[in-house]
Amino acid sequence: MKRKSILSAALGSAVLAMSLPTASAAEEITVAYFLEWPMPFQYAKAKGLYEEEMGVDINWVSFDTGTAMSAAMASGDVQIAVSQGVPPFVVATSAGQDLQIVDVAVSYSDNDNCVVAEKLEIDKDSAGELEGKKVGVPIGTAAHYGFLSQMAHFNVDISTMEIVDMAPAEGAAAFAQGSLDMVCGWGGALRRMKEHGNVLLTGDEKEELGILVFDVTSAPADFVAKDGEMLSKFLKVTADMNAMWNSGDNNDEMLPVIAKDAGMDLEATKATISTFKFPSVDEQLSQKWLGGGAQEFMKGVASVFKEAGSIEEVRDSYAGAVNTGPLEAAQSM
C-alpha cells in the first residue's frame, strides 16, 4: 500500500471548549448520517422531534463514509455527524482537524467486516493465501481499521495486495461482478457482500482479538463551544430514542419508521439493527467508553494506521478529542 496521509488538515486548530454556553447562536444546522444504517434516532428524525426540542431547522444529509463526514465538518457544511466511525475520526484528528466526540452512537462488531470471494475458498485457516489479491476497502474507516487488524493477525503482508479505495456500496457491486477478491464494508452493503463470499472472523472472534467496532456522534470543537446547549438537546433526544428501543416495548412501532428513513425493507432493517448495541448515557460515561476507554482505543487505532502508512502522526493523547460536557448536561435534562 502506498504510504501517504489519507486526510490532510482542513481546519486550523481551534480552542477546545469544555464548558456549555447558555444560548444557541444557530438558527439552522446540518446533520450527517448514513443510509442503510438503521438506528433509533431515526424515529425522532422522521417525527420531527429534534426540531421540536432544539428549536432550529435541521438539514439532514446522508453520506457514504465517515471520511466524507470529516471533510464536510472541516468545510463548515456539517455541524453534527451521527454514527461516524472511530477510525475516520482518528484520521481527521490526527491530521489536525479539531473535532470532538460527544457520545457513543452504536457498537456493532458483527456489522462491519471483510468478505472473501467464495470462489477462492479461503477461510481463517488459509488466510495467508490472500497475499497478492485485490481488495476493495473504504480507506480511513472502521472497515479499513478492521481490515488492517485482521491482516496483521493472520500475518498477511498487505504490501503484496492491490488495495482499492471504495465506498461499501461500490465495493459490494464490484464484488458481485467478480472484480475483487476481497471487500470490506458495513450495513446493507455488507449483507450484499456476504451473498458472494465469507468472512474470516465473526464479531465475537474480532472482539476477542481487541478489534472493537463502534461509532460516535462527533462535532467541530467550535460548534460545541458556541452551541453546546443545542447539542445537549440533540443528545438528549438521541438518548431517549435509544432508551425507547432498548426497552423492547416500542420496537414494533419504531421499526417501520426507522426502516423507511434508512431506505431499507422491514426484514433487512430488523436483521441489521439486531446486531447493534446502543449504550445508555451512564454506560457511555463509564470508564469502558468515554471515561477513558475510547481515548485509549483511539491511540491504538492511530498507531495501527501510522504503521500502515495511512497517517503521518499519532497524537500524544486523544483525551482532548472527547468532550463529555454536552452529554453530561443532557443526562440532567
C-alpha positions as CSV (number, residue, x, y, z in Angstrom):
1,M,0.0,0.0,0.0
2,K,1.3,3.4,-0.9
3,R,2.4,5.2,2.2
4,K,0.6,8.5,2.3
5,S,-1.6,10.5,4.6
6,I,-5.2,9.9,3.8
7,L,-6.7,13.2,5.0
8,S,-4.8,16.4,5.4
9,A,-6.0,19.0,8.0
10,A,-8.7,21.2,6.5
11,L,-9.1,23.5,9.5
12,G,-6.8,25.5,11.7
13,S,-6.8,24.3,15.3
14,A,-9.4,25.8,17.5
15,V,-9.5,26.2,21.2
16,L,-11.1,23.1,22.8
17,A,-14.1,24.3,24.8
18,M,-15.3,22.1,27.7
19,S,-18.0,24.5,29.1
20,L,-21.5,24.9,27.7
21,P,-23.0,28.2,26.7
22,T,-26.5,29.2,27.9
23,A,-27.9,30.2,24.5
24,S,-27.7,29.0,20.9
25,A,-26.4,31.1,18.0
26,A,-27.6,28.9,15.1
27,E,-31.0,29.0,13.5
28,E,-30.4,26.1,11.2
29,I,-27.9,23.2,11.3
30,T,-26.9,20.3,9.1
31,V,-26.6,16.8,10.5
32,A,-24.8,14.0,8.7
33,Y,-26.0,10.3,8.9
34,F,-25.8,7.1,6.9
35,L,-28.5,5.4,4.8
36,E,-28.9,1.6,5.2
37,W,-27.7,2.1,8.8
38,P,-30.9,1.8,10.9
39,M,-30.7,3.4,14.4
40,P,-33.3,4.5,17.0
41,F,-32.5,8.2,16.4
42,Q,-34.2,7.9,13.0
43,Y,-37.6,7.6,14.7
44,A,-37.2,11.0,16.2
45,K,-35.7,12.3,12.9
46,A,-38.8,11.2,11.0
47,K,-41.2,12.5,13.6
48,G,-39.5,15.9,13.8
49,L,-38.7,15.5,17.5
50,Y,-35.2,17.0,17.2
51,E,-36.5,20.2,15.7
52,E,-39.2,20.4,18.3
53,E,-36.8,20.0,21.2
54,M,-33.9,22.1,19.8
55,G,-36.0,25.0,18.2
56,V,-33.9,25.0,15.0
57,D,-34.4,23.8,11.4
58,I,-32.3,20.7,10.6
59,N,-31.0,19.8,7.2
60,W,-30.3,16.0,7.3
61,V,-27.7,14.9,4.7
62,S,-26.7,11.3,4.0
63,F,-23.1,10.3,3.5
64,D,-21.3,7.2,2.2
65,T,-18.3,7.2,4.5
66,G,-17.0,8.8,7.8
67,T,-14.1,10.4,6.0
68,A,-16.6,12.3,3.9
69,M,-18.3,13.4,7.1
70,S,-15.0,14.7,8.4
71,A,-14.4,16.7,5.2
72,A,-17.9,18.2,5.4
73,M,-17.3,19.3,9.0
74,A,-14.0,20.7,8.1
75,S,-15.6,22.9,5.4
76,G,-18.3,24.0,7.8
77,D,-21.1,22.4,5.9
78,V,-22.0,19.9,8.7
79,Q,-22.3,20.7,12.4
80,I,-23.1,17.2,13.8
81,A,-22.2,13.8,12.4
82,V,-24.2,10.8,13.7
83,S,-22.6,7.4,13.8
84,Q,-19.2,8.4,12.4
85,G,-16.7,5.5,12.7
86,V,-13.9,5.9,15.2
87,P,-11.1,5.3,12.6
88,P,-12.2,8.2,10.2
89,F,-12.5,10.4,13.3
90,V,-8.9,9.4,14.4
91,V,-7.6,10.0,10.9
92,A,-9.1,13.5,10.9
93,T,-8.0,14.5,14.4
94,S,-4.5,13.0,13.9
95,A,-4.2,15.3,10.8
96,G,-5.1,18.3,12.9
97,Q,-8.8,18.7,12.4
98,D,-10.4,20.0,15.6
99,L,-13.3,17.5,16.1
100,Q,-14.7,16.2,19.3
101,I,-16.6,13.0,20.2
102,V,-19.8,13.8,22.2
103,D,-21.4,10.4,22.5
104,V,-21.1,6.7,21.7
105,A,-23.6,6.1,18.9
106,V,-23.5,2.4,18.5
107,S,-21.4,-0.7,18.9
108,Y,-21.5,-3.3,16.1
109,S,-18.8,-5.9,15.9
110,D,-20.9,-8.1,13.6
111,N,-21.9,-5.4,11.2
112,D,-18.6,-4.3,9.9
113,N,-16.3,-6.8,8.3
114,C,-14.4,-8.1,5.3
115,V,-15.6,-10.8,2.9
116,V,-13.5,-13.1,0.8
117,A,-14.9,-14.3,-2.6
118,E,-16.4,-17.7,-2.4
119,K,-14.5,-18.9,-5.5
120,L,-11.2,-18.6,-3.6
121,E,-12.4,-20.9,-0.8
122,I,-10.2,-19.1,1.7
123,D,-11.0,-19.1,5.4
124,K,-9.2,-18.2,8.6
125,D,-7.1,-21.3,8.3
126,S,-5.8,-20.4,4.9
127,A,-5.8,-16.6,5.1
128,G,-2.2,-16.4,4.0
129,E,-3.4,-17.1,0.5
130,L,-4.8,-13.5,0.4
131,E,-1.4,-12.2,-0.4
132,G,-1.3,-10.8,-3.9
133,K,-5.1,-10.4,-4.0
134,K,-7.2,-7.4,-5.0
135,V,-9.2,-5.8,-2.1
136,G,-11.8,-3.1,-2.0
137,V,-11.6,-1.1,1.2
138,P,-13.2,2.3,2.2
139,I,-9.9,3.9,3.3
140,G,-9.7,5.6,6.7
141,T,-12.9,4.0,8.0
142,A,-13.8,1.4,10.7
143,A,-13.7,-1.2,7.9
144,H,-10.2,-0.2,7.0
145,Y,-9.0,-0.5,10.6
146,G,-10.7,-3.9,10.8
147,F,-9.0,-5.0,7.6
148,L,-5.5,-3.9,8.7
149,S,-6.0,-5.6,12.1
150,Q,-7.2,-8.8,10.6
151,M,-4.4,-9.0,8.1
152,A,-1.9,-8.3,10.9
153,H,-3.5,-11.1,12.9
154,F,-3.1,-13.5,10.0
155,N,0.4,-12.3,9.2
156,V,-0.7,-11.3,5.7
157,D,1.7,-8.9,4.0
158,I,-0.6,-6.1,2.7
159,S,2.2,-4.6,0.6
160,T,1.7,-7.6,-1.8
161,M,-2.0,-6.7,-2.1
162,E,-3.7,-4.3,-4.6
163,I,-5.8,-2.2,-2.3
164,V,-8.5,0.0,-3.9
165,D,-10.3,2.8,-2.0
166,M,-14.0,2.0,-2.5
167,A,-17.1,3.0,-0.6
168,P,-19.0,0.0,0.7
169,A,-21.8,0.2,-1.9
170,E,-19.3,0.5,-4.7
171,G,-17.3,-2.4,-3.3
172,A,-20.3,-4.6,-3.0
173,A,-21.2,-4.0,-6.6
174,A,-17.7,-4.7,-7.9
175,F,-17.5,-7.8,-5.7
176,A,-20.8,-9.1,-7.1
177,Q,-19.3,-8.7,-10.6
178,G,-16.2,-10.7,-9.7
179,S,-13.8,-7.7,-9.9
180,L,-12.5,-8.1,-6.4
181,D,-11.0,-11.0,-4.4
182,M,-11.9,-9.4,-1.0
183,V,-14.1,-6.5,0.0
184,C,-14.8,-4.7,3.3
185,G,-17.8,-2.6,4.5
186,W,-20.8,-2.4,6.7
187,G,-24.6,-2.4,6.8
188,G,-26.6,-3.2,3.7
189,A,-23.5,-3.3,1.6
190,L,-22.0,-5.9,3.9
191,R,-25.1,-8.1,3.6
192,R,-24.8,-8.0,-0.2
193,M,-21.1,-8.8,0.0
194,K,-21.9,-11.9,2.1
195,E,-24.1,-13.2,-0.8
196,H,-20.9,-13.8,-2.7
197,G,-18.4,-14.8,-0.1
198,N,-17.5,-15.5,3.5
199,V,-16.0,-13.6,6.5
200,L,-12.7,-14.7,8.1
201,L,-13.7,-13.8,11.7
202,T,-17.0,-13.3,13.4
203,G,-17.8,-10.3,15.5
204,D,-17.1,-12.2,18.7
205,E,-13.8,-13.5,17.4
206,K,-12.8,-10.0,16.4
207,E,-13.6,-8.7,19.9
208,E,-11.5,-11.4,21.5
209,L,-8.6,-10.0,19.5
210,G,-9.3,-6.5,20.7
211,I,-10.8,-5.4,17.3
212,L,-13.7,-3.2,18.6
213,V,-16.1,-1.6,16.2
214,F,-18.2,1.4,17.4
215,D,-19.4,4.7,16.0
216,V,-19.6,8.1,17.7
217,T,-21.5,11.3,17.4
218,S,-18.9,14.0,16.6
219,A,-18.9,17.7,16.0
220,P,-16.4,20.5,15.3
221,A,-15.0,21.9,18.5
222,D,-16.1,25.4,17.7
223,F,-19.7,24.3,17.3
224,V,-19.5,22.5,20.6
225,A,-18.2,25.7,22.2
226,K,-20.8,28.0,20.6
227,D,-23.9,25.8,20.6
228,G,-23.3,23.3,23.4
229,E,-26.8,23.7,24.8
230,M,-28.4,22.9,21.5
231,L,-26.0,19.9,21.1
232,S,-27.1,18.7,24.6
233,K,-30.7,18.8,23.5
234,F,-29.8,16.8,20.4
235,L,-28.0,14.2,22.5
236,K,-31.0,14.1,24.9
237,V,-33.4,13.2,22.1
238,T,-31.0,10.6,20.9
239,A,-30.6,9.1,24.3
240,D,-34.4,9.0,24.8
241,M,-34.8,7.1,21.4
242,N,-32.1,4.6,22.4
243,A,-33.9,4.0,25.7
244,M,-37.2,3.5,23.9
245,W,-35.6,1.0,21.6
246,N,-33.6,-0.8,24.3
247,S,-36.7,-1.3,26.5
248,G,-38.2,-3.6,23.8
249,D,-41.6,-2.2,24.4
250,N,-41.7,0.1,21.4
251,N,-39.9,-1.8,18.7
252,D,-43.0,-2.7,16.7
253,E,-43.9,1.0,16.5
254,M,-40.4,2.3,15.8
255,L,-39.1,-0.3,13.3
256,P,-41.2,0.6,10.3
257,V,-40.4,4.3,10.7
258,I,-36.7,3.6,11.1
259,A,-36.8,1.2,8.1
260,K,-38.4,3.8,5.8
261,D,-35.9,6.5,6.9
262,A,-33.0,4.2,6.4
263,G,-34.1,3.3,2.9
264,M,-34.5,-0.4,3.7
265,D,-37.2,-3.0,3.8
266,L,-38.5,-4.2,7.2
267,E,-36.7,-7.6,7.3
268,A,-33.4,-6.1,6.3
269,T,-33.8,-3.4,8.9
270,K,-34.6,-6.0,11.6
271,A,-31.7,-8.1,10.6
272,T,-29.2,-5.2,10.7
273,I,-30.4,-3.5,13.9
274,S,-30.4,-6.8,15.8
275,T,-26.6,-6.8,15.6
276,F,-26.4,-3.3,17.1
277,K,-25.9,-2.3,20.7
278,F,-26.9,1.2,21.9
279,P,-25.2,2.1,25.2
280,S,-27.1,4.1,27.8
281,V,-25.8,7.5,28.8
282,D,-24.5,6.0,32.1
283,E,-22.6,3.4,30.1
284,Q,-21.2,5.9,27.7
285,L,-19.8,8.0,30.5
286,S,-18.2,5.0,32.1
287,Q,-14.5,4.0,32.0
288,K,-15.2,1.5,29.3
289,W,-16.3,4.2,26.9
290,L,-15.9,8.0,27.2
291,G,-14.4,7.8,30.7
292,G,-11.1,6.7,29.3
293,G,-11.5,3.5,27.2
294,A,-12.4,5.3,24.0
295,Q,-9.4,7.6,24.3
296,E,-7.0,4.6,24.7
297,F,-8.7,2.8,21.8
298,M,-8.2,5.8,19.5
299,K,-4.5,5.8,20.4
300,G,-4.3,2.2,19.4
301,V,-6.2,2.8,16.1
302,A,-3.8,5.7,15.3
303,S,-0.8,3.5,15.9
304,V,-2.1,0.8,13.6
305,F,-2.8,3.4,10.9
306,K,0.6,5.1,11.3
307,E,2.4,1.7,10.9
308,A,0.3,1.0,7.8
309,G,1.3,4.4,6.4
310,S,-2.2,5.8,6.4
311,I,-1.5,8.7,8.7
312,E,1.7,10.6,9.3
313,E,1.4,11.4,13.1
314,V,-0.1,10.0,16.2
315,R,-1.3,12.4,18.9
316,D,0.3,12.2,22.3
317,S,-3.2,11.8,23.7
318,Y,-6.7,11.7,22.3
319,A,-8.3,12.9,25.6
320,G,-8.8,16.4,24.1
321,A,-10.8,14.8,21.2
322,V,-13.5,13.8,23.7
323,N,-15.9,16.3,25.3
324,T,-18.4,14.7,27.7
325,G,-19.8,18.1,28.8
326,P,-22.8,18.1,26.4
327,L,-23.7,14.5,27.2
328,E,-23.5,15.2,31.0
329,A,-25.8,18.2,30.5
330,A,-28.2,16.0,28.5
331,Q,-28.2,13.5,31.3
332,S,-29.7,16.1,33.7
333,M,-32.3,17.4,31.3
